[in-house]
Amino acid sequence: MLALVTGASGFVGSAVARRLLDAGHRVRALVRPTSDRRNLVGLSLEIVHGDLTESPSLVRALEGCDALFHVAADYRLWTPVPEELYRANQAGAVNIMRAALAAGVARIVYTSSVATLGWNKDRSPADEATPSTIEDMIGHYKRSKFLAEAEVTRMVEREGLPAVIVNPTAPVGPRDIRPTPTGRMILDAARGRVPAYVDTGLNIVHVDDVAQGHLLAYERGRIGARYILGAENLTLQQILTRVATIAGQKPPRIRLPHNAILPIAYVAEAWARISRREPLVTIDGVRLSKKTMFFSSDKATRELGYAPRPADAALTDAVLWYREHGYCKRSLRNL
């Protein structure tokens, strides 16, 4: 099989490319000319240049491909130009799906996000059937991903798009070079820079297990179905405490109310617009933290044979990778 992987130089995309290569498949990596390719060094794959906003480049990239893994996404909780998120996440998804239909690609795995799903106020884990609407989406990232998944689902139902949808939770682990918003939180905790926390929760999953879930979705998933790829539900306090323990730091002791952080986020975003640097705290991030993002991967386990490792393994691998690559300057006594 020859598979095109979009976003192959990124965090999740590079993990998917590696997993496909390990399984004996040929991989063609779609990257922009300006992409950071450190995650692709040493991999035996074909690199092609293209952009999700330029349809002709996508048609060329898909020539001769049997499969498409559309992993590319603009994952930012804040940007001074929100339209960029919609161009990459929504319009980009439509462009690559139409190109795949034109190229006759036999099977597609589309990487969505649990950001598109509903959540349960009682903190019980949500699943693929938990309802959500566009009005539930907080921030441009979530809205762009919600609209993109809706477009893919419509194309499956009306145009015969042979796509399976996967919804990763919060991937962590090696090769998060940017890092992602979740990775930055873990990195800050590993550096001892997170003295406080808010009452929220996430589902933590190893990025390599997410990659395995993509391959399983390709092999066993039902066309049009969505599968949550997660692992362990943890409160933010538990996540930060575990990272601190791994990194030899003091765990956070202070619990802050959400409303106490919101004014800080407004100031941080105002300064970001002046400095053109991403704020450390965002308004959407604070609003999102009021919702406990717990999810169940039982459907993926039943139908795909998905079996992720515990969250501690993901957190340990993430902190170790940050240390080995110079992100953490301090000694990590427990590694």
N, C-alpha and C positions, 0 to 999 in steps of 0.2 A: 504493500500500500504506500502511495505517496500522499502525504498530508501537508496542507498549507496551515501553518500556525501564525495567526496574527498576534501582535504583541509579544513575539517570541523573545525579544530582548528584555522584557519586563520580569517582574517578580513571579507571578503565576505562569505567564506564558513560557518562560524559560524552563520552569519545572515541568510543564506539559511537554515541551519539546524533548527534554531529557528522558522523560518516561516513555515517549513514543520510540525514541532511539533505542532505549534499553529493551523494548519489546520487539525490536527487529524491523521497525518501519522506517521508511525514508521520510525525511522532513525537509520541507521548504519553509524558510523563515521569512515572513514579511516584515521588513523594518524600514523606517524612514532613513534617508541619507544622514540625518543628524542624530540618530539614535545612539545611545550609549550601549556598546556591544560587549561589555565586560562579561555579561552572563552567558555569552555564546562562545567565549574563547575555549578552544580545544574540542568543540563539538563537531562531529562529522555530519554537517548539514549544508544545504544550499541556501544562500542568502539572496533575496530579491528585494529591490527597492520599490516602495509603493506608499500610498497614503490613502486612508479610508475616505477622504474627501475627494479623491481623484479616481473616478470609476474606471477609466482606461487602464490605470496601473493595476487595478484589482483583477480585471479580466486577464491581463498578461500573467499575473502571478498564479492564477488558478488553472492555467493551461496544463492539461494532463494529470490533474490532481484527482484522486479518488475520494479524498475526505478534506473537510475544512474544520479546523478548530478555531473558532473566532473568540479569542481571549482578550484582545486589545480593548482597553478602556481608559478613559481619563478619570482617575480616582483622586479627586480633590474635594475637600469639604468647603474650600473657599477659593475663589478666583475673582480678580477684578473684572473679568470678561466672562460672565456666565454662558454666553452663547457658544464659547469654545466647548463646553461640556456637551451641549446638545449636538453640535456638529460632529464631535468624535463618537459619542455614545449612541445617540439616536440615529442621526443621518448616516453615520458611518456603518452602523449595523445594517440598515436598509441597503446601502450601497454594496456591501460585501455579500449579502444574501442574494440580491438580484444578480450579481456577477456569478455566484455559485450556481444559481438556477440556469443562467445562460450557458455556463460551462458544463452543465450536466453532472455536477458533483453528486456522488451517490449517497453520501451521508454527512451530516453536519452536527457538531457539538457546539452549541452557543452558550457562552459563559455569561450568565446574568449575575444576580447577587441576591442575598437575602434582604437587601435594601428594598426590593420590590414587594416583599411579602408583608402580611399583617403581623400583629403581635398581640399577646394576651395580657390584659391588665393584671391578672392574678399571678403573673410570672410563670405560668405553666408554659412548656415549650410549644411554640407555634410550628405548623408544618405546611406542606405545599398547598393545603386546602384552606388555610386561614385567610379569610377575605381581606382585601385591601383595595383602596381606590386612590386616584391621583391626589385627592384632598388629604390623604394620610401621609403623603410623601413630604418630608421636611428637607428643604434645600434643593438646589439645582442638581446635585449629583444623583440623589435618589429619584427625583422626577425624571431626569434624562434616562436613567436605567429602567424605570417603570415604563416609560413610553417606548423605549427600545424593545423591551420584552413583549409588550403588547403588539408591536409591529411584527416581530418574529412569529408570534402565535397566530396572528391574522394570516401571514403568508403560509404557514403550515396548513391552516384550515381552508384557505381559498385558492392557493396557488400550488399546493403540493410540495412545499418546501420540506425536504427530508431532514428536519432538525430535531434534535433532542436538547432540552434546556437543563443546564446545571446551575444551581444557586449556592455558591460557596458562602460560608459564614465569615469568619475573621481569620484569614490565613496568616500564619507566622512561620518563621524558619530562616534558613540560609538564603543568601543572594537577594535580600531586600535592600538594594543598593541606594534607593532614593532617600530615605525609606518611605513606605506607605504611612498613612495616618496611624494605623494600628502599630506598625513597626516603630514609628517615632515614639509612641507612648511606651513601648517596651524598652527602647533604647534609653529614654529619659529615666525610667525606673532603674535600669542597670547602671546608670551614671549616678544614681542617688539624688536625682533632681525632682522627685515627686514626693513631697512631704505630706500631701493630703489627697483625699479621694472624694468622689460623690457616690451616691447610692444608685448604681446601675449595674448592668451585667452584659457579658458578651459570650458567644460561643466560639471558643478557640480551636483551631484545627491546624495541623501541620501542612505546610504548602505542598509537600511531596505526596501527602494523602489526597489532597485536592487534585493533584495531577493524576494520581491513580484513579480517582473517581471519574475524571474526564475519559480515560481510556475505557473504563467499565461502561460508561454511558454510551460510548461509541460501539462497544461490542454487544451490549445487552439492553440498552435503554429503548423505551418505546417512543416512536416518533410523536412529537407534540407534548410528551410528558415533561414535567419538571422534577428535578431531584435536588434536595438540599444536601450539600457536601459539608458537613460539620463534624465536630467531635464532642467537646466537653463544655457544658454550660458553667460559667464561673462569674461570680460577682467581680466588680472592678477591684474591690479590696483584696479578694483572693488572688487575682491576677498579679497585682502590684506586689503583694506580699511574696508570692512564689518567685517572681523575678528578682526581688530584693534578696531573697534567700540564696538563689542561684548565684547572684553577682556579689554576694558578700556585703550588701548594703543594709541600712536600717529600713524596715518596712514602714509605710505611712501609718500614722496614728490618728490623724485629724480627719474627721468626716465633715465635709462642707455642704451646706444646702445649695441646691442648684441656683436659686435666685441670687446667692452671694457671688456667683461666678459670672453671671450674665453681664453686669456692668463692666467687668474686666474684659469680656469678649468684645463688647462694643468699642472700648478704647483700643484694644488690640487690632481690630479690623480697621478702625479709623487710621491708626498709625501705618498699617500695612498698605493702605491706599496711597499714603505719602511715600513710604520707603520702598514700595513695590516688592516687599518680602512677605512670604506667607506668615500669617499670625500664628502664635503658639496656641492661642485659644480662639475658637470661632463661635459665632452666635448659633449657627446650625449645629455645631458639635455639642454645645450646652443643651440645646433643645432636644437633640437626639438622645442625650444621656438621661433624659427623664423617662425614656422607654427602656425597659429591660429586654435586650435582644437575645432571648433564649429560643433555641430551635431544636427540632428533632430530625435526625437523619435516618429514622427507621425505614422509610420507604426505599432509600438508596441501599440500605442493608438488605432488605427483603428482595428487591428486584434486581439489584446489581451485584450483590455480594460485597458491598463496600464495608471495610473494616478499618477505621482509622485508629491510630495510636492515641494514648492519653495526652492531654494538653501539656503536661510537664515536659514531655519529650520535645514538643514543638518549641516551648519557651526556652529550654536548655539549648537546643540547636541554634535558636535565634541569637541568644546572648553570646554563645561561643563564636558564632560567625562574626558578630559585631566586634568582639575582642580581637579575633584573628586578623580582621581587616582594618584595624585602627580606629574604629568608631568609639570604643571604650578605652580610655587612657589609663584608668585605674585598674589595679590588680583585682581579678575575680577569684576570691579565695576558694570558692567551692567548685571550681572547674579544673 
